[in-house]
Amino acid sequence: MRRLGWVCGLAAMSWQLQAEMIVLASHHFPPYAAYDEGKEGLVADEYFRGIAVDRIRCIFAGLPQKLEIQVMPWTRAQHAAKLGAVDGFFVSSRNEERDEFATFSSPIAEQKWQWYWLENNPQQPDSVAFKAQAIGVFQGSNMQAWLESEGYQIQSNPVDTEHLIKQLLRGRVEVILANNLVVEQILDEWQVADKVATQVASVRPLGVYFTHEIQYAHPNLLSRFNARVEKCAN
């Protein structure tokens, strides 16, 4: 009986260790989260890095739970969290729809939503007529939900920012709304920054959404995560 109890104890301990793994979904979103060139995979390894990824790994290094990051399209990442297939997703800004099934962490990265248009096609974002322009925004983003709620005319919503910028440069849309750091990195790489004008639309900090289910299983997870955000700021 003693041996049986010892074996059962080991089995329970093994299950508990497995349950301590927190799985977060993310997507290709440089400079916040991205694979090195030529690398890819569903489960992120050391080649998946960025402003947000590096900070989250630093935070989890001081938590009792282990971290696994799964890389997938942004819309799927949010859907997986809603279905309970993962424990959360990043890097995200806050909105009411996401608040229904998950809780937003303390901000881990800065973000500005910015309008971008071609220099040779001047725009006036503060004008009433601006809402009728052909606007592009990437699929599944908080920016898309905001544009729809505010009555803007969305002409295109590709799956990532690179495709969005290509559409702007080719004249498929007149204006795009996108993350400032993501767009600036791409424009610099493509050496076309001088062709584009911009204006800030909103400041929206980025963080991690943890599902309500994982917080029920680990009541101290979010508070411990938030407590380490500033320690991992650099």
Short mmCIF file of the C-alpha atoms (twelve columns), coordinates in Angstrom:
data_MODEL
# 
_entry.id   MODEL 
# 
loop_
_atom_site.group_PDB 
_atom_site.id 
_atom_site.type_symbol 
_atom_site.label_atom_id 
_atom_site.label_alt_id 
_atom_site.label_comp_id 
_atom_site.label_asym_id 
_atom_site.label_seq_id 
_atom_site.Cartn_x 
_atom_site.Cartn_y 
_atom_site.Cartn_z 
_atom_site.pdbx_PDB_model_num 
ATOM 1   C CA . MET A 1   0.000   0.000  0.000   1 
ATOM 2   C CA . ARG A 2   2.853   2.367  0.821   1 
ATOM 3   C CA . ARG A 3   4.429   1.734  -2.606  1 
ATOM 4   C CA . LEU A 4   1.063   2.287  -4.291  1 
ATOM 5   C CA . GLY A 5   0.687   5.587  -2.451  1 
ATOM 6   C CA . TRP A 6   4.186   6.621  -3.525  1 
ATOM 7   C CA . VAL A 7   3.402   5.790  -7.171  1 
ATOM 8   C CA . CYS A 8   0.118   7.693  -7.012  1 
ATOM 9   C CA . GLY A 9   1.964   10.611 -5.490  1 
ATOM 10  C CA . LEU A 10  4.455   10.659 -8.353  1 
ATOM 11  C CA . ALA A 11  1.606   10.519 -10.877 1 
ATOM 12  C CA . ALA A 12  -0.126  13.455 -9.204  1 
ATOM 13  C CA . MET A 13  3.155   15.402 -9.130  1 
ATOM 14  C CA . SER A 14  3.746   14.664 -12.823 1 
ATOM 15  C CA . TRP A 15  0.252   15.899 -13.699 1 
ATOM 16  C CA . GLN A 16  0.779   19.043 -11.623 1 
ATOM 17  C CA . LEU A 17  4.056   19.826 -13.408 1 
ATOM 18  C CA . GLN A 18  2.366   19.415 -16.771 1 
ATOM 19  C CA . ALA A 19  -0.462  21.698 -15.638 1 
ATOM 20  C CA . GLU A 20  2.068   24.438 -14.791 1 
ATOM 21  C CA . MET A 21  2.762   25.094 -18.494 1 
ATOM 22  C CA . ILE A 22  1.170   28.328 -19.703 1 
ATOM 23  C CA . VAL A 23  0.579   28.374 -23.472 1 
ATOM 24  C CA . LEU A 24  0.341   31.776 -25.146 1 
ATOM 25  C CA . ALA A 25  -0.443  32.339 -28.825 1 
ATOM 26  C CA . SER A 26  1.324   35.021 -30.855 1 
ATOM 27  C CA . HIS A 27  1.918   35.927 -34.486 1 
ATOM 28  C CA . HIS A 28  4.539   37.341 -36.833 1 
ATOM 29  C CA . PHE A 29  4.530   41.012 -35.822 1 
ATOM 30  C CA . PRO A 30  8.020   42.541 -36.004 1 
ATOM 31  C CA . PRO A 31  9.530   44.256 -34.101 1 
ATOM 32  C CA . TYR A 32  7.350   42.872 -31.278 1 
ATOM 33  C CA . ALA A 33  7.430   39.174 -32.177 1 
ATOM 34  C CA . ALA A 34  9.019   37.486 -35.190 1 
ATOM 35  C CA . TYR A 35  11.207  34.631 -36.351 1 
ATOM 36  C CA . ASP A 36  14.687  35.253 -37.678 1 
ATOM 37  C CA . GLU A 37  14.801  35.134 -41.457 1 
ATOM 38  C CA . GLY A 38  14.507  31.554 -42.741 1 
ATOM 39  C CA . LYS A 39  13.139  30.199 -39.448 1 
ATOM 40  C CA . GLU A 40  9.584   29.142 -38.620 1 
ATOM 41  C CA . GLY A 41  7.565   26.707 -36.517 1 
ATOM 42  C CA . LEU A 42  4.320   26.348 -34.565 1 
ATOM 43  C CA . VAL A 43  6.069   26.195 -31.185 1 
ATOM 44  C CA . ALA A 44  8.428   29.151 -30.797 1 
ATOM 45  C CA . ASP A 45  12.112  28.516 -30.162 1 
ATOM 46  C CA . GLU A 46  15.051  30.850 -29.500 1 
ATOM 47  C CA . TYR A 47  14.769  32.221 -33.053 1 
ATOM 48  C CA . PHE A 48  11.359  33.745 -32.273 1 
ATOM 49  C CA . ARG A 49  12.191  37.096 -30.688 1 
ATOM 50  C CA . GLY A 50  11.155  40.731 -30.415 1 
ATOM 51  C CA . ILE A 51  10.291  43.536 -28.002 1 
ATOM 52  C CA . ALA A 52  7.250   41.730 -26.584 1 
ATOM 53  C CA . VAL A 53  8.593   38.167 -26.741 1 
ATOM 54  C CA . ASP A 54  11.820  39.011 -24.941 1 
ATOM 55  C CA . ARG A 55  9.978   40.865 -22.180 1 
ATOM 56  C CA . ILE A 56  7.421   38.074 -21.675 1 
ATOM 57  C CA . ARG A 57  10.181  35.460 -21.438 1 
ATOM 58  C CA . CYS A 58  11.939  37.634 -18.866 1 
ATOM 59  C CA . ILE A 59  8.724   37.907 -16.845 1 
ATOM 60  C CA . PHE A 60  8.071   34.154 -16.901 1 
ATOM 61  C CA . ALA A 61  11.651  33.459 -15.827 1 
ATOM 62  C CA . GLY A 62  10.573  34.749 -12.412 1 
ATOM 63  C CA . LEU A 63  7.226   32.897 -12.267 1 
ATOM 64  C CA . PRO A 64  6.539   29.323 -11.077 1 
ATOM 65  C CA . GLN A 65  4.861   28.454 -14.395 1 
ATOM 66  C CA . LYS A 66  6.719   27.498 -17.549 1 
ATOM 67  C CA . LEU A 67  5.979   29.255 -20.830 1 
ATOM 68  C CA . GLU A 68  5.217   27.890 -24.292 1 
ATOM 69  C CA . ILE A 69  4.563   30.248 -27.215 1 
ATOM 70  C CA . GLN A 70  2.645   29.014 -30.247 1 
ATOM 71  C CA . VAL A 71  2.918   31.025 -33.472 1 
ATOM 72  C CA . MET A 72  -0.135  31.339 -35.704 1 
ATOM 73  C CA . PRO A 73  -2.157  33.933 -37.671 1 
ATOM 74  C CA . TRP A 74  -3.517  36.691 -35.420 1 
ATOM 75  C CA . THR A 75  -7.222  35.921 -35.921 1 
ATOM 76  C CA . ARG A 76  -6.587  32.244 -35.116 1 
ATOM 77  C CA . ALA A 77  -4.573  33.156 -32.005 1 
ATOM 78  C CA . GLN A 78  -7.511  35.056 -30.533 1 
ATOM 79  C CA . HIS A 79  -9.986  32.346 -31.541 1 
ATOM 80  C CA . ALA A 80  -7.801  29.662 -29.937 1 
ATOM 81  C CA . ALA A 81  -7.852  31.583 -26.652 1 
ATOM 82  C CA . LYS A 82  -11.614 32.045 -26.845 1 
ATOM 83  C CA . LEU A 83  -12.049 28.283 -27.322 1 
ATOM 84  C CA . GLY A 84  -9.607  27.446 -24.508 1 
ATOM 85  C CA . ALA A 85  -7.040  25.832 -26.815 1 
ATOM 86  C CA . VAL A 86  -4.388  28.258 -25.454 1 
ATOM 87  C CA . ASP A 87  -4.174  30.225 -22.209 1 
ATOM 88  C CA . GLY A 88  -3.812  33.675 -23.741 1 
ATOM 89  C CA . PHE A 89  -2.440  35.712 -26.639 1 
ATOM 90  C CA . PHE A 90  -0.148  38.640 -27.401 1 
ATOM 91  C CA . VAL A 91  0.779   41.241 -28.374 1 
ATOM 92  C CA . SER A 92  -2.583  42.946 -28.093 1 
ATOM 93  C CA . SER A 93  -4.315  46.207 -27.290 1 
ATOM 94  C CA . ARG A 94  -7.473  46.179 -25.218 1 
ATOM 95  C CA . ASN A 95  -11.080 46.045 -26.435 1 
ATOM 96  C CA . GLU A 96  -14.471 45.024 -25.068 1 
ATOM 97  C CA . GLU A 97  -14.818 41.878 -27.204 1 
ATOM 98  C CA . ARG A 98  -11.565 40.433 -25.871 1 
ATOM 99  C CA . ASP A 99  -12.514 41.439 -22.316 1 
ATOM 100 C CA . GLU A 100 -15.450 39.018 -22.480 1 
ATOM 101 C CA . PHE A 101 -13.220 35.931 -22.335 1 
ATOM 102 C CA . ALA A 102 -9.828  37.202 -21.146 1 
ATOM 103 C CA . THR A 103 -8.136  39.841 -18.959 1 
ATOM 104 C CA . PHE A 104 -5.595  42.375 -20.180 1 
ATOM 105 C CA . SER A 105 -2.228  42.529 -18.420 1 
ATOM 106 C CA . SER A 106 -0.223  45.598 -17.536 1 
ATOM 107 C CA . PRO A 107 1.187   47.133 -20.749 1 
ATOM 108 C CA . ILE A 108 4.442   45.536 -21.916 1 
ATOM 109 C CA . ALA A 109 5.105   47.646 -25.021 1 
ATOM 110 C CA . GLU A 110 4.218   50.986 -26.548 1 
ATOM 111 C CA . GLN A 111 2.079   51.368 -29.634 1 
ATOM 112 C CA . LYS A 112 0.675   54.188 -31.710 1 
ATOM 113 C CA . TRP A 113 -2.097  53.693 -34.211 1 
ATOM 114 C CA . GLN A 114 -1.132  55.868 -37.168 1 
ATOM 115 C CA . TRP A 115 -2.704  56.846 -40.443 1 
ATOM 116 C CA . TYR A 116 -0.448  56.426 -43.485 1 
ATOM 117 C CA . TRP A 117 -0.997  57.730 -47.009 1 
ATOM 118 C CA . LEU A 118 1.138   58.479 -50.064 1 
ATOM 119 C CA . GLU A 119 2.865   61.865 -50.121 1 
ATOM 120 C CA . ASN A 120 1.452   62.557 -53.581 1 
ATOM 121 C CA . ASN A 121 -2.104  61.883 -52.341 1 
ATOM 122 C CA . PRO A 122 -2.556  64.277 -49.360 1 
ATOM 123 C CA . GLN A 123 -5.183  63.409 -46.744 1 
ATOM 124 C CA . GLN A 124 -6.893  65.207 -43.875 1 
ATOM 125 C CA . PRO A 125 -7.729  62.661 -41.138 1 
ATOM 126 C CA . ASP A 126 -9.547  65.308 -39.062 1 
ATOM 127 C CA . SER A 127 -12.031 66.127 -41.822 1 
ATOM 128 C CA . VAL A 128 -15.560 64.687 -42.055 1 
ATOM 129 C CA . ALA A 129 -14.926 63.480 -45.622 1 
ATOM 130 C CA . PHE A 130 -11.976 61.362 -44.475 1 
ATOM 131 C CA . LYS A 131 -14.235 58.566 -43.236 1 
ATOM 132 C CA . ALA A 132 -15.354 57.922 -46.814 1 
ATOM 133 C CA . GLN A 133 -11.808 57.244 -48.035 1 
ATOM 134 C CA . ALA A 134 -10.748 53.733 -49.068 1 
ATOM 135 C CA . ILE A 135 -9.035  52.561 -45.895 1 
ATOM 136 C CA . GLY A 136 -7.000  49.419 -45.270 1 
ATOM 137 C CA . VAL A 137 -6.299  47.663 -41.960 1 
ATOM 138 C CA . PHE A 138 -4.947  44.230 -41.152 1 
ATOM 139 C CA . GLN A 139 -7.350  41.380 -40.431 1 
ATOM 140 C CA . GLY A 140 -8.398  40.588 -36.860 1 
ATOM 141 C CA . SER A 141 -6.811  43.704 -35.385 1 
ATOM 142 C CA . ASN A 142 -8.304  45.958 -32.743 1 
ATOM 143 C CA . MET A 143 -7.863  48.732 -35.297 1 
ATOM 144 C CA . GLN A 144 -10.303 46.974 -37.625 1 
ATOM 145 C CA . ALA A 145 -12.935 46.719 -34.870 1 
ATOM 146 C CA . TRP A 146 -12.473 50.412 -34.046 1 
ATOM 147 C CA . LEU A 147 -12.767 51.520 -37.684 1 
ATOM 148 C CA . GLU A 148 -15.970 49.514 -38.108 1 
ATOM 149 C CA . SER A 149 -17.491 50.937 -34.910 1 
ATOM 150 C CA . GLU A 150 -16.653 54.498 -35.995 1 
ATOM 151 C CA . GLY A 151 -18.148 54.170 -39.471 1 
ATOM 152 C CA . TYR A 152 -14.978 54.257 -41.590 1 
ATOM 153 C CA . GLN A 153 -15.032 52.636 -45.033 1 
ATOM 154 C CA . ILE A 154 -12.738 49.583 -44.943 1 
ATOM 155 C CA . GLN A 155 -11.666 48.752 -48.469 1 
ATOM 156 C CA . SER A 156 -9.217  45.967 -47.632 1 
ATOM 157 C CA . ASN A 157 -8.118  43.875 -44.639 1 
ATOM 158 C CA . PRO A 158 -5.190  41.571 -45.536 1 
ATOM 159 C CA . VAL A 159 -3.669  39.146 -43.039 1 
ATOM 160 C CA . ASP A 160 -0.585  41.208 -42.178 1 
ATOM 161 C CA . THR A 161 0.923   44.694 -42.314 1 
ATOM 162 C CA . GLU A 162 3.339   43.926 -45.167 1 
ATOM 163 C CA . HIS A 163 0.451   43.185 -47.529 1 
ATOM 164 C CA . LEU A 164 -1.299  46.297 -46.250 1 
ATOM 165 C CA . ILE A 165 1.662   48.522 -47.130 1 
ATOM 166 C CA . LYS A 166 1.980   46.916 -50.565 1 
ATOM 167 C CA . GLN A 167 -1.659  47.777 -51.245 1 
ATOM 168 C CA . LEU A 168 -1.042  51.391 -50.219 1 
ATOM 169 C CA . LEU A 169 2.026   51.712 -52.438 1 
ATOM 170 C CA . ARG A 170 0.121   50.213 -55.384 1 
ATOM 171 C CA . GLY A 171 -2.868  52.515 -54.914 1 
ATOM 172 C CA . ARG A 172 -5.367  49.819 -53.945 1 
ATOM 173 C CA . VAL A 173 -6.249  51.826 -50.838 1 
ATOM 174 C CA . GLU A 174 -5.834  55.531 -50.136 1 
ATOM 175 C CA . VAL A 175 -5.060  55.269 -46.423 1 
ATOM 176 C CA . ILE A 176 -4.024  52.550 -43.981 1 
ATOM 177 C CA . LEU A 177 -4.242  52.417 -40.192 1 
ATOM 178 C CA . ALA A 178 -1.403  50.464 -38.590 1 
ATOM 179 C CA . ASN A 179 1.091   50.135 -35.740 1 
ATOM 180 C CA . ASN A 180 3.799   52.787 -36.020 1 
ATOM 181 C CA . LEU A 181 6.826   50.579 -35.156 1 
ATOM 182 C CA . VAL A 182 5.741   47.790 -37.497 1 
ATOM 183 C CA . VAL A 183 5.172   50.129 -40.445 1 
ATOM 184 C CA . GLU A 184 8.344   52.149 -39.879 1 
ATOM 185 C CA . GLN A 185 10.487  49.012 -39.848 1 
ATOM 186 C CA . ILE A 186 8.991   47.786 -43.121 1 
ATOM 187 C CA . LEU A 187 9.243   51.190 -44.826 1 
ATOM 188 C CA . ASP A 188 12.903  51.449 -43.812 1 
ATOM 189 C CA . GLU A 189 13.673  47.946 -45.079 1 
ATOM 190 C CA . TRP A 190 11.976  48.678 -48.402 1 
ATOM 191 C CA . GLN A 191 13.560  52.157 -48.572 1 
ATOM 192 C CA . VAL A 192 10.236  53.849 -49.326 1 
ATOM 193 C CA . ALA A 193 9.738   55.915 -46.148 1 
ATOM 194 C CA . ASP A 194 10.002  59.144 -48.156 1 
ATOM 195 C CA . LYS A 195 6.937   58.168 -50.212 1 
ATOM 196 C CA . VAL A 196 4.608   58.036 -47.204 1 
ATOM 197 C CA . ALA A 197 3.078   60.675 -44.909 1 
ATOM 198 C CA . THR A 198 1.608   59.914 -41.494 1 
ATOM 199 C CA . GLN A 199 -0.411  61.214 -38.556 1 
ATOM 200 C CA . VAL A 200 -1.089  59.707 -35.121 1 
ATOM 201 C CA . ALA A 201 -4.644  58.434 -34.686 1 
ATOM 202 C CA . SER A 202 -4.435  57.028 -31.144 1 
ATOM 203 C CA . VAL A 203 -2.013  55.760 -28.489 1 
ATOM 204 C CA . ARG A 204 -2.850  52.159 -27.509 1 
ATOM 205 C CA . PRO A 205 -0.415  50.284 -25.210 1 
ATOM 206 C CA . LEU A 206 0.122   46.582 -25.873 1 
ATOM 207 C CA . GLY A 207 -0.055  43.703 -23.419 1 
ATOM 208 C CA . VAL A 208 -0.999  40.055 -22.939 1 
ATOM 209 C CA . TYR A 209 -4.538  38.725 -22.652 1 
ATOM 210 C CA . PHE A 210 -4.899  35.806 -20.196 1 
ATOM 211 C CA . THR A 211 -8.099  33.753 -20.447 1 
ATOM 212 C CA . HIS A 212 -10.515 33.702 -17.539 1 
ATOM 213 C CA . GLU A 213 -10.060 29.902 -17.330 1 
ATOM 214 C CA . ILE A 214 -6.306  30.048 -16.768 1 
ATOM 215 C CA . GLN A 215 -6.773  32.750 -14.133 1 
ATOM 216 C CA . TYR A 216 -9.248  30.499 -12.318 1 
ATOM 217 C CA . ALA A 217 -6.681  27.687 -12.392 1 
ATOM 218 C CA . HIS A 218 -3.830  30.035 -11.364 1 
ATOM 219 C CA . PRO A 219 -5.386  32.884 -9.315  1 
ATOM 220 C CA . ASN A 220 -2.051  34.639 -8.747  1 
ATOM 221 C CA . LEU A 221 -0.759  34.379 -12.315 1 
ATOM 222 C CA . LEU A 222 -1.850  37.805 -13.559 1 
ATOM 223 C CA . SER A 223 -0.799  39.716 -10.425 1 
ATOM 224 C CA . ARG A 224 2.617   38.039 -10.426 1 
ATOM 225 C CA . PHE A 225 3.002   38.690 -14.144 1 
ATOM 226 C CA . ASN A 226 2.115   42.371 -13.722 1 
ATOM 227 C CA . ALA A 227 4.488   42.732 -10.770 1 
ATOM 228 C CA . ARG A 228 7.433   41.727 -12.972 1 
ATOM 229 C CA . VAL A 229 6.623   43.936 -15.978 1 
ATOM 230 C CA . GLU A 230 8.730   46.876 -14.847 1 
ATOM 231 C CA . LYS A 231 11.594  44.603 -13.757 1 
ATOM 232 C CA . CYS A 232 11.795  43.320 -17.325 1 
ATOM 233 C CA . ALA A 233 11.454  46.719 -18.991 1 
ATOM 234 C CA . ASN A 234 15.051  46.747 -20.254 1 
# 
